[in-house]
Amino acid sequence: MIRVLIVDDQALIRGGFRALLEIEDDLEVVAEAANGEQAVALAVEHRPDVALVDIQMPVMDGIEATRLIAADERLSGVHVVILTNYGLDEYVFNALRAGACGFMVKDTEPADLLQGVRVAARGDALLSPAITRRLIGEYVTRRPAPAPEALGVLTNREREVTALVARGLSNDEIAAQMVISPTTAKTHVSRALTKLGARDRAQLVVLAYESGLVTPRRT
């Protein structure tokens, strides 16, 4: 059973998400929050697998709530998915940097929302290879940051794997491209995450772009 926390200041939206999620046999809504402060408290209380978090809320916004959840070792199993009306904007990018595993627009198709919750619960990043990485790259190039010193601790193989993760490849696809086993690919990804202090693959993507290891494709 995948346990979900819904965080949005609009009761109607929370109710709609709850109704959609609870139809599914493998999904359970454990709590609802109307602001980020409540979200953090309820995350500690219920330890959900996935937190669907709106960005703009009173008292505490979704970005700060995401940062607090990601920084709390007790909540390492909570995967934050940002909900937005506008697609990937500066707020969403900041939330990804704060520790969110991805984002979904609120008007997404119900089947895609359900699939997204399941993907997030597995610990995978909700980053569309066709759109999201390009837009993340655009924000990174607007605000260039120096390469993290930690990037130098990666082996050549780990740097290659990190670049492929940023391109949106799965472990199986990475294995096929590098002619290694999926288990070896997964090991390289795990080591890169540990060495760079990245919470998940989403943060690995952001680091890859910010460091210049990967540059956005203008397509």
Salt bridges, closest charged atoms under 4 A:
ASP8 OD2 - LYS106 NZ 2.83
GLU22 OE2 - ARG18 NH1 3.04
GLU24 OE1 - ARG118 NH2 2.92
ASP26 OD2 - ARG118 NE 2.77
GLU32 OE1 - ARG14 NE 3.02
GLU32 OE2 - ARG18 NE 2.51
GLU45 OE2 - HIS46 NE2 3.69
ASP54 OD1 - LYS106 NZ 3.26
GLU64 OE1 - ARG67 NH1 2.67
ASP72 OD2 - ARG74 NH2 2.71
GLU90 OE2 - ARG143 NH1 2.97
ASP124 OD2 - ARG122 NE 3.43
GLU138 OE2 - ARG134 NH1 3.32
GLU138 OE2 - ARG218 NH1 3.57
GLU158 OE1 - LYS195 NZ 2.87
GLU160 OE1 - ARG157 NH1 3.58
GLU210 OE2 - ARG97 NE 3.02
